[in-house]
Amino acid sequence: MRQQPRLFLDHAMQPLDSPAPGSRAFTDPGQCQIKNINAKAREVTAIVSTPSIDRYGEVLLPQAFRKRIERFMSNPVLVANHAYNGDGGASGAIGVWRDIKIKDDQYVLGTARFMEDDGLAESYWQRFRQGILRAFSVGFINHNHELRTMEVDGQPRQVRTYTDVELIEISAVTIPANAD
């Protein structure tokens, strides 16, 4: 039997058996929808989160971000593949999120600005500009979730649904968790 990967990490970055409130979690319910690329400003506007069931069988409600979104905007970091530190301890930051909006509780829309004069940021910027990368993933701290019955493949199933989270970063990623 194939084992599901463990996505939930505690403060010491050790796997947890379940995502207890306060645990760190990484998921990507984004639909890979790039809305705009502004080459002059080095900005990408995209949907970064939706309430779709992701590949890990979970849902992150867009409104779950609402309570703590201002805290994120005080340090709105754009990270490369959730790698906070690179070689030799270098930062994995490749830019900032200039704007984040929760749209009608249907999705989270953001505009990221890629930094200049940085090799890693340039690499990611070029991949987005050329359409090679199209996805983002949110990193968050879970403050509350519940199990909700939802239809999955025609069958009722209990789905972990995040209702209150603290957004800590949004990453440019190669493969998102959401298959949409």
C-alpha positions in Angstrom: 0.0 0.0 0.0 1.4 3.4 -1.0 1.8 5.8 1.9 0.7 9.4 1.6 3.5 12.0 2.0 3.5 13.9 5.2 3.2 17.6 4.6 2.8 19.0 8.1 5.8 20.1 10.1 6.2 21.3 13.6 8.4 24.2 14.8 11.4 21.9 14.6 10.5 20.9 11.0 9.7 17.4 12.1 6.7 15.5 10.5 3.5 15.4 12.5 0.9 12.7 12.2 -1.8 15.3 11.9 -1.9 19.1 11.4 -2.7 20.3 14.9 -3.5 24.0 15.4 -0.2 25.9 15.4 1.6 23.5 13.1 3.2 24.7 9.9 1.7 23.4 6.7 2.4 23.7 3.0 -0.2 23.2 0.4 -1.0 24.7 -2.9 -4.6 25.1 -3.8 -3.8 27.6 -6.5 -5.2 26.9 -10.0 -2.0 28.0 -11.8 -3.9 30.9 -13.2 -1.6 33.7 -14.2 -3.7 36.8 -14.7 -1.0 39.2 -15.9 2.7 39.5 -16.4 4.2 43.1 -16.3 7.7 42.7 -17.7 8.6 46.4 -17.1 7.8 46.1 -13.4 8.9 42.5 -13.1 5.5 41.5 -11.6 3.2 38.5 -11.9 -0.4 38.7 -10.9 -2.0 35.3 -10.2 -4.5 33.3 -8.3 -2.5 31.8 -5.4 -5.2 29.9 -3.5 -8.7 28.5 -4.1 -11.0 26.3 -2.1 -10.5 23.3 -4.4 -9.6 19.9 -2.9 -5.9 19.6 -3.5 -3.8 16.5 -4.3 -3.4 15.8 -0.6 -7.2 15.7 -0.1 -7.4 19.0 1.8 -9.1 22.4 1.3 -7.8 25.8 2.3 -10.6 28.3 2.4 -9.7 31.7 1.0 -11.4 33.4 3.9 -9.1 31.5 6.3 -6.4 34.1 5.6 -8.6 37.1 6.4 -7.9 37.5 10.1 -4.1 37.7 9.8 -3.4 39.0 6.2 -2.1 42.3 7.5 0.6 40.5 9.5 1.8 38.8 6.3 1.8 42.1 4.4 4.4 43.5 7.0 6.8 40.9 5.5 5.3 39.8 2.2 8.0 37.4 1.1 8.1 35.6 -2.2 10.2 32.4 -1.8 11.7 29.9 -4.2 10.0 26.5 -3.7 9.5 27.0 0.1 13.3 27.0 0.5 13.8 29.7 3.1 17.6 29.2 3.0 19.8 28.4 0.0 23.4 27.4 -0.3 25.6 28.7 2.4 22.6 30.1 4.3 21.7 32.6 1.6 18.0 33.6 1.7 15.6 31.9 -0.6 13.6 35.1 -1.0 13.2 36.1 -4.6 10.8 39.0 -4.3 7.8 40.4 -2.4 4.1 40.3 -2.7 3.0 43.9 -3.5 -0.7 43.1 -3.1 -2.9 40.2 -1.8 -6.7 40.2 -2.0 -9.3 37.7 -1.0 -11.9 37.9 -3.9 -15.5 37.1 -3.0 -14.2 34.2 -0.8 -13.6 32.3 -4.1 -9.9 32.7 -4.4 -6.8 34.7 -3.3 -5.2 37.0 -5.9 -1.8 38.4 -5.5 0.8 40.4 -7.3 4.4 39.4 -6.8 7.4 41.6 -7.7 10.6 39.7 -8.5 13.8 41.3 -7.1 16.6 42.6 -9.4 20.3 41.8 -9.4 19.9 38.4 -7.9 20.6 35.2 -9.8 17.9 33.0 -8.2 15.2 35.7 -8.6 16.2 36.2 -12.2 16.0 32.5 -12.9 12.5 32.3 -11.5 11.4 35.6 -13.2 12.5 34.3 -16.6 10.7 31.0 -16.1 7.4 32.9 -15.3 8.0 35.4 -18.1 8.5 32.5 -20.6 5.5 30.6 -19.3 7.6 27.7 -18.0 6.5 28.2 -14.4 2.9 29.1 -13.7 2.2 28.1 -10.1 2.5 29.4 -6.5 2.1 27.7 -3.2 1.2 29.2 0.2 3.1 28.4 3.4 1.0 28.9 6.5 0.5 28.2 10.2 -2.7 26.4 11.0 -4.8 28.0 13.7 -8.0 26.1 13.0 -9.4 23.4 10.8 -12.3 21.1 10.7 -13.4 17.9 9.0 -16.2 18.5 6.4 -18.0 15.9 4.4 -17.5 16.5 0.7 -18.0 14.4 -2.4 -14.8 13.1 -3.7 -14.9 10.8 -6.8 -18.6 10.4 -6.3 -18.3 9.3 -2.7 -18.8 11.2 0.6 -15.5 11.7 2.4 -14.2 13.6 5.4 -11.9 16.4 4.1 -9.6 18.5 6.3 -10.7 22.1 5.7 -8.6 24.9 7.0 -10.7 27.8 8.4 -8.2 30.0 10.1 -4.5 30.2 9.0 -1.6 32.6 9.3 0.0 33.1 5.9 3.8 33.2 6.4 5.0 33.1 2.8 4.0 32.4 -0.8 6.4 30.5 -3.0 6.9 30.2 -6.7 6.8 26.4 -7.3 7.4 23.9 -10.0 4.5 21.6 -9.3 1.4 22.8 -7.3 -0.7 20.5 -5.1 -3.9 21.5 -6.9 -4.4 19.7 -10.2 -6.8 22.3 -11.6 
